[in-house]
Amino acid sequence: MLDPSQLIALLEDDSAQSAWMQQTLANAGLSCRAFDEGGALLAALRARTPFALLLLDWELPGINGMEVLRWVRANCNEALPVIFITNRTLERDLIEGLNAGADDYIAKPCRPGELLARIGAQLRRHRPAANPDADFSLGGFSVDMSARKIRLHGEPIALTPKEFELASLFLRHPWRLFSRDDLSALVWNREVPSSSRTLDTHLSNIRKKLRFGPATGTLLSASYALGYRLELLSSPDSTASP
């Protein structure tokens, strides 16, 4: 089963192909951030956006996928998996891509089942050991899991127990899309009826108390058909680290 807490970066300049791939990933419950040129993806990588896997088109104007791959292998965690998705199908291209550090290679047009299977294989292979009880920080936020406290720039934020659970979940997993069912199961250990305002009230409270917005470089965004996620508007001081 694919883990929706892992953010996929997609580099594809063909808008139709990018839209199809984003929808394919969304249908499988995966979070995706799309880029249409290599420079924008490199900027996100330099800002330490916590990507779990990169999907790279090879042939792009400006900085192409191969150049991005070489930068990643020189500057990022060597375990970050990279899959090429490209029209290049000659053996010499396959060899060049793998020798440059790609973990896998899919020829266009790719089939949705194969795409998801190859993504799943790489994510399983590179899955880190996580400790959900470990303290962590994200930007100006620091989360003390044992004391169940969240501080913003060192100042403690008064939260109820459920507000803490909800806020720490979003802060530990920036960019992860949580459905209402996900949140009710993870925070309340039960299904919260759709007619209930419990979840909405708690979401409103943590937005205000944690000051999610441009001042903290965060946005708690809502898509009522899909769910909620914490987006990073600017480079945090430090990435979430379980």
C-alpha positions as CSV (number, residue, x, y, z in Angstrom):
1,M,0.0,0.0,0.0
2,L,1.4,3.4,-0.9
3,D,2.0,5.9,1.9
4,P,0.3,9.3,1.4
5,S,2.7,10.9,3.9
6,Q,5.4,10.8,1.2
7,L,5.5,13.8,-1.1
8,I,6.4,13.1,-4.8
9,A,8.0,15.7,-7.0
10,L,7.0,15.6,-10.6
11,L,9.1,17.4,-13.2
12,E,7.2,17.5,-16.5
13,D,6.8,20.4,-19.0
14,D,3.9,18.9,-21.0
15,S,0.8,20.2,-19.2
16,A,-1.5,17.4,-20.3
17,Q,1.0,14.7,-19.3
18,S,1.6,16.4,-16.0
19,A,-2.1,16.7,-15.3
20,W,-2.6,13.0,-16.1
21,M,0.3,11.9,-13.8
22,Q,-0.9,14.2,-11.0
23,Q,-4.4,12.7,-11.2
24,T,-3.0,9.1,-11.3
25,L,-1.0,9.8,-8.1
26,A,-3.9,11.5,-6.4
27,N,-6.2,8.6,-7.2
28,A,-3.7,6.3,-5.4
29,G,-3.7,8.6,-2.4
30,L,-0.2,10.1,-3.0
31,S,0.7,13.7,-2.5
32,C,2.4,15.4,-5.5
33,R,4.0,18.7,-6.2
34,A,4.5,19.4,-9.9
35,F,7.1,21.5,-11.7
36,D,7.3,22.4,-15.3
37,E,11.0,23.5,-15.4
38,G,14.1,22.2,-13.7
39,G,15.1,25.4,-12.1
40,A,11.9,25.5,-10.0
41,L,12.5,22.0,-8.8
42,L,16.1,22.7,-7.9
43,A,14.9,25.8,-5.9
44,A,12.5,23.5,-3.9
45,L,15.3,21.0,-3.3
46,R,17.6,23.8,-2.1
47,A,14.8,24.9,0.3
48,R,14.9,21.3,1.7
49,T,11.3,20.4,0.7
50,P,11.0,16.9,2.1
51,F,10.4,14.9,-1.1
52,A,10.3,11.2,-0.8
53,L,10.8,10.5,-4.6
54,L,11.5,12.4,-7.8
55,L,9.8,11.7,-11.2
56,L,11.9,13.4,-13.9
57,D,11.2,14.0,-17.5
58,W,14.5,13.9,-19.3
59,E,14.0,16.4,-22.2
60,L,13.1,19.9,-21.0
61,P,14.0,23.4,-22.1
62,G,16.6,25.0,-19.8
63,I,17.7,22.7,-17.1
64,N,16.8,19.2,-18.2
65,G,16.1,16.1,-16.1
66,M,19.6,14.7,-16.4
67,E,21.1,17.9,-15.1
68,V,18.6,17.8,-12.1
69,L,19.6,14.2,-11.5
70,R,23.3,15.0,-11.4
71,W,22.7,17.9,-9.0
72,V,20.6,15.7,-6.7
73,R,23.3,13.0,-6.6
74,A,25.9,15.6,-5.8
75,N,24.0,17.6,-3.2
76,C,21.1,15.6,-1.7
77,N,20.6,12.5,0.4
78,E,22.0,9.7,-1.8
79,A,19.0,7.5,-0.8
80,L,16.5,9.9,-2.5
81,P,15.0,7.7,-5.2
82,V,14.7,9.1,-8.8
83,I,12.7,7.7,-11.6
84,F,13.1,8.9,-15.2
85,I,9.9,9.1,-17.3
86,T,10.9,9.8,-20.9
87,N,10.4,9.3,-24.6
88,R,14.0,8.1,-24.8
89,T,14.0,4.3,-25.2
90,L,17.3,3.4,-26.7
91,E,19.6,1.1,-24.6
92,R,22.3,3.7,-24.5
93,D,19.9,6.2,-22.9
94,L,18.8,3.7,-20.3
95,I,22.4,3.0,-19.5
96,E,23.3,6.7,-19.3
97,G,20.4,7.5,-17.0
98,L,21.1,4.6,-14.6
99,N,24.8,5.3,-14.6
100,A,24.0,8.9,-13.7
101,G,22.2,7.7,-10.6
102,A,18.6,7.1,-11.6
103,D,16.9,4.2,-9.7
104,D,14.4,3.3,-12.4
105,Y,13.3,4.3,-15.9
106,I,9.8,4.2,-17.5
107,A,9.3,4.8,-21.2
108,K,6.4,7.0,-22.3
109,P,3.5,6.5,-22.6
110,C,3.5,5.0,-19.2
111,R,0.6,2.9,-17.9
112,P,-0.9,3.9,-14.6
113,G,-0.5,0.5,-12.9
114,E,3.1,0.2,-13.9
115,L,3.8,3.8,-12.8
116,L,2.3,3.2,-9.3
117,A,4.0,-0.2,-9.0
118,R,7.4,1.3,-9.7
119,I,6.9,4.2,-7.4
120,G,5.8,1.8,-4.7
121,A,8.8,-0.4,-5.1
122,Q,11.2,2.6,-4.8
123,L,9.4,4.0,-1.7
124,R,9.5,0.7,0.0
125,R,13.2,0.2,-0.8
126,H,14.0,3.7,0.6
127,R,11.5,3.8,3.5
128,P,13.2,5.3,6.6
129,A,12.6,4.0,10.1
130,A,10.2,6.4,11.7
131,N,9.7,7.1,15.4
132,P,6.3,8.8,15.8
133,D,7.2,9.7,19.4
134,A,10.4,11.7,18.6
135,D,10.5,15.4,19.0
136,F,10.9,17.4,15.8
137,S,10.9,21.0,14.4
138,L,9.6,22.7,11.3
139,G,10.5,26.3,10.6
140,G,9.8,28.3,13.7
141,F,7.8,25.5,15.3
142,S,9.2,23.0,17.7
143,V,7.2,20.0,18.9
144,D,7.9,18.2,22.2
145,M,6.0,14.9,21.9
146,S,6.8,13.8,25.5
147,A,5.5,17.0,27.1
148,R,2.9,17.4,24.3
149,K,3.8,21.0,23.8
150,I,4.3,23.1,20.6
151,R,6.3,26.3,20.6
152,L,6.5,29.0,18.0
153,H,9.9,30.8,18.1
154,G,10.3,29.5,21.6
155,E,6.9,30.7,22.8
156,P,4.5,28.0,24.1
157,I,1.1,27.7,22.4
158,A,-1.9,26.8,24.6
159,L,-3.6,23.8,23.0
160,T,-6.1,21.2,24.1
161,P,-5.0,17.5,23.8
162,K,-6.9,17.0,20.5
163,E,-5.6,20.3,19.1
164,F,-2.1,19.2,19.9
165,E,-2.6,15.8,18.2
166,L,-4.0,17.5,15.1
167,A,-1.4,20.2,14.9
168,S,1.5,17.8,15.5
169,L,0.2,15.5,12.7
170,F,0.2,18.3,10.2
171,L,3.6,19.7,11.3
172,R,5.3,16.3,11.2
173,H,3.9,15.6,7.6
174,P,4.0,18.9,5.6
175,W,2.4,18.5,2.2
176,R,0.7,15.3,3.1
177,L,-3.0,15.3,2.2
178,F,-5.3,14.0,5.0
179,S,-8.9,13.2,4.3
180,R,-11.5,13.8,6.9
181,D,-11.7,10.1,7.5
182,D,-7.9,10.0,8.0
183,L,-8.0,12.8,10.6
184,S,-10.9,11.3,12.5
185,A,-9.2,7.9,12.7
186,L,-5.8,9.3,13.6
187,V,-6.9,11.9,16.1
188,W,-10.2,10.6,17.5
189,N,-9.8,6.9,16.8
190,R,-13.2,6.8,15.3
191,E,-15.3,8.2,12.4
192,V,-16.4,11.7,12.9
193,P,-19.8,12.1,11.2
194,S,-19.8,14.4,8.2
195,S,-22.5,16.5,9.8
196,S,-20.3,17.1,12.9
197,R,-18.5,20.4,13.3
198,T,-15.9,18.9,15.7
199,L,-13.2,18.6,13.1
200,D,-13.9,22.0,11.5
201,T,-13.8,23.6,14.9
202,H,-10.4,22.1,15.8
203,L,-9.0,23.0,12.4
204,S,-10.1,26.6,12.8
205,N,-8.6,26.7,16.3
206,I,-5.2,25.4,15.3
207,R,-5.1,27.8,12.3
208,K,-5.5,30.7,14.7
209,K,-3.4,29.5,17.6
210,L,-0.4,28.3,15.4
211,R,-0.8,31.4,13.2
212,F,-0.7,29.4,10.0
213,G,-0.2,31.9,7.2
214,P,2.5,34.0,5.5
215,A,4.1,35.2,8.8
216,T,5.0,31.6,9.7
217,G,5.6,30.4,6.1
218,T,2.7,27.9,6.3
219,L,-0.8,27.4,4.9
220,L,-3.3,24.9,6.1
221,S,-5.2,24.4,2.9
222,A,-8.5,22.7,2.4
223,S,-10.0,20.8,-0.5
224,Y,-13.3,19.7,0.7
225,A,-13.5,16.9,-1.9
226,L,-10.0,15.6,-0.9
227,G,-9.0,16.8,2.5
228,Y,-6.4,19.1,4.2
229,R,-2.7,19.6,4.1
230,L,-0.1,21.9,5.5
231,E,1.8,23.7,2.7
232,L,5.1,25.4,3.1
233,L,5.1,28.9,1.6
234,S,8.7,29.6,2.2
235,S,11.9,27.8,3.2
236,P,11.6,26.6,6.8
237,D,14.5,27.0,9.3
238,S,14.6,23.2,9.5
239,T,12.6,20.4,8.0
240,A,10.4,18.0,10.0
241,S,12.5,15.2,11.3
242,P,10.9,12.2,12.9
